[in-house]
Amino acid sequence: MNDFPTQLLINGTWLDGSGAKRLAIVNPATEEPFAEVSSATADEIGQAAKAAQAAFESGWRDLPPGQRAEMLHNLAKRIRENTENIAQLETRNVGKPIGDARWEADAGAKVFDYYAGAIGHLCGQTIPVARGGFDFTLRQPMGVIAAITPWNFPFLIACWKVAPALAAGNAVVLKPASLTPLTALMLGQLAQEADLPNGVLQVLPGSGAEAGHALATHPLVRKIGFTGSTEVGTTIMKLAADDIKRVSLELGGKSPNIVFADANWERAAAESPMSVFANTGQDCCARSRMFIEQSIFDRFVDQFVAATEALNIGDPGNETTQVGPMICAAQRELSESFIAGARDAGCEIRSGGDRPDESGFYLNPAVITGVETSDRAWREEIFGPVVCLRPFNDEAEMLREVNDTNFGLSGSVWSSNLSRALRVARRVESGVISVNTHSSVHTEAPFGGFKRSGLGRDLGMSAMEACTEVKNIYVGE
């Protein structure tokens, strides 16, 4: 018997899905299925949307801010009390190294604490107007918000979507990725234990084609928060257009890692492997295009390869593991197709790209040089443990290559010259840039991309504000 929920959470009740289809959950480290989860139909999505609207109207939107904050703090506490259970389940479902999974579970609790504290800071404005009188704005909740989350950071990104929406007074219908629904269901269970009212947070796993489509088109859903591929994000925008639903989209990336010769490039070489190979490269922020100044290129590559080959790859349940398996066979085969294409194009595979001799969806991190800017591995998002490195001499030409992409999510600049680092950071067309580090994400700061990497922002006050509508009220003299 499972010690985690596998049903749909609708209006406070755990229910088996009415459809015949169930989601098979596979452990990527063993390739073995270990659970089956109910899959929501369009009818069940409709039930959840109606229950969310009823919960919103019957008191959640009007709950005093202090009471709403107390409930979210209680949910953060329940997450902390269950950090190990969440982490173990995430590792089993995703293949994520247990140390990373523990960090993400704790980070999820911090997200709820942050937005619980932010409730009292979500304020309108008073505005002097030419006619006299008194003009002011209110930030009001939208109603029902759909949160559609990805398989690479299932628990943490569910917290990113749910916490600001609830804090702003909305009700949420959460649809986790069909490959990795387990910790999202656990979040729903913990929300019940924290005494959130029925219908305020509902969790319905299901396919994108049925459950996702039903959420994106349901007339009671006022906003869709989505993290996933650019292709699916494009579809969601089209589906949302008929109702003029609000959307926030955090999509793909092909992020640069720029290293100047005046940087502490030895440190950059030692730390940068985890900027692309963490989470087995299955990260939209992965710095998969590296621009290394020509004068240090050969030495940098040698040290980068050595640091990559020193990574501990293996059982994600092992405390020392840094890189686990990929999520599924298809995702590994896609990464291998990029590596094979690069090899056929005459690029040099400096390290990795092969499968370890063990069960599980493992792939040794691949380091590729000799790549041209027209090559597929350089231009397309791989979403796997593959990195390409190119030398540069001229800053302006390098920046043209950096920005010659449809994506613009994240990136890093390494230089000891602060003026240069800031100049380059300003000119990189990307929503998030780090200087002398590859840390991209902070609960308190906005996170999101330019161009086809999405629109809107997760995290920070920006995410909470985006879960509200601004109402202007004028009182005449």
C-alpha positions, 0 to 999 in steps of 0.5 A: 500500500502506498504511503502517499496519495494517488487519487484526485483531490477535488473539493476536499475529497480524495477521489478515483478518476472516473476515466479508465486511464491511470498514470504509471509512475516509474522510478528513473533510477531503476526503470521500474514502475512503482505506483499508479495515479488517477488521471483527471478527465475534462469533467473532473476539471470542470468539477474542480473549477466550480468548487474553486469558484465556490470556495473563492466566493464563499469566504477565501477572497474576503478572509482577513489577511492575518488569517490567510497568512496564518494558514499559509505559515501553517502549511509551510510548517507542515512542509518542514515537518515532512521534508524527508518524506517529500524529498524521498518521494521526489527522488524516487519519482524524478531521479533527483539526488536526495540532497537536491530534493531535500533542499527543494522541499525546504525551499518550498516551505520558505516560499509559503512563508515568504508569501504569507509574510507578503500578504500585508504588503500587497498594497494599492496606491493613493493618487492625486488627480486633477479634478480633486476628490480622492482616487485610490487603487485596490489589488483584488484577487482574480478568482480561480487560477490554474497552475500547470507545473513541469516534471523537472522540479515538481514540488518546488515549482508547484510551491512557486505557483500556488503560494502567491496565488493563494496569498493574493486570495485566489483559489487554485487548481493545480495540474502537475506533470503526468510523469511526476505528480506525487509530491504535488498530491502530497502538497494537497494533503499537507494543505488539508492538514494545515486547515485550508478550506475545501476547494481553495487548493485542488490537485488533479493529475492528468494528461495535457491533452485532456486535463490541461486543455480543459483547464486552459479553456474553462470559463471559470479559470481567470489565469493560467500559470504554466512552466514547461516547454515553449511549444506547449506554452504557445498552445496555452496562449492560443487557448487562453486567448478566447476568454482573454485569460491572464497567462504567465509562462516560464518556458525554455532556455538556451542560456549563455555562460560567458567567461572573460580571461580577467575572471577567476576562470579556474573557479568558473571552470570548477563550478560551471559543470553544475550550472548545466549538469545539475538536475541532469541538465533538465533545467531551463536555466542550464548554461548550455552555451559557453563563451570562453575568451580565446586566450584561456580557452584550451586551459579552461576546457581542460579544467572544465572537463576534469571537473565534469569527470569528477562529478559523482554520477549514480544512485540518486538515493546516495548522499554523495550523488551529484547527478542522477538519471534522466527522467525517462528513456525518451528524454535520454534518447533525445539528448543522445540524438543531439550528441550524435548530430554534433559528432556527425558534424565534426565536433569533438566530444571531449567527455561523456555522451555515453551510457554508464553500464547500469540500469536506469536512464543515466547518461554521462554528461557530454562536453562538446567543442568545435561547434559552429553557431549553426549547429543544432546542439548550439541552437536548440534547447536539449534539456539534458546533460550536454554543453557546447563551448566556443572561444571568442575574441571580440566582446561585441561579436560575442554578444551578437552570438549570445543574443542570436537565439529565440530564448532569453531566460538566464545566464552568467558573466564571469569577470573581475572587471565590474564595469565590464560585467555589468555592461555585458549583463545589461546587453544580454537579452535575458530575464535573469543574469548572474555575475561570477556565479551561476545562482539564478533563483531567489524567492524574493526576486522576480524570475522569468524570461525574454523572447520565447522563454516566456512572459510574466514572472515567478517569485518575488512580489511580482508573482503575487501582484500578477495574481491580482487585478488593479481596480481604480476607485474615485471618490468625488468631492 
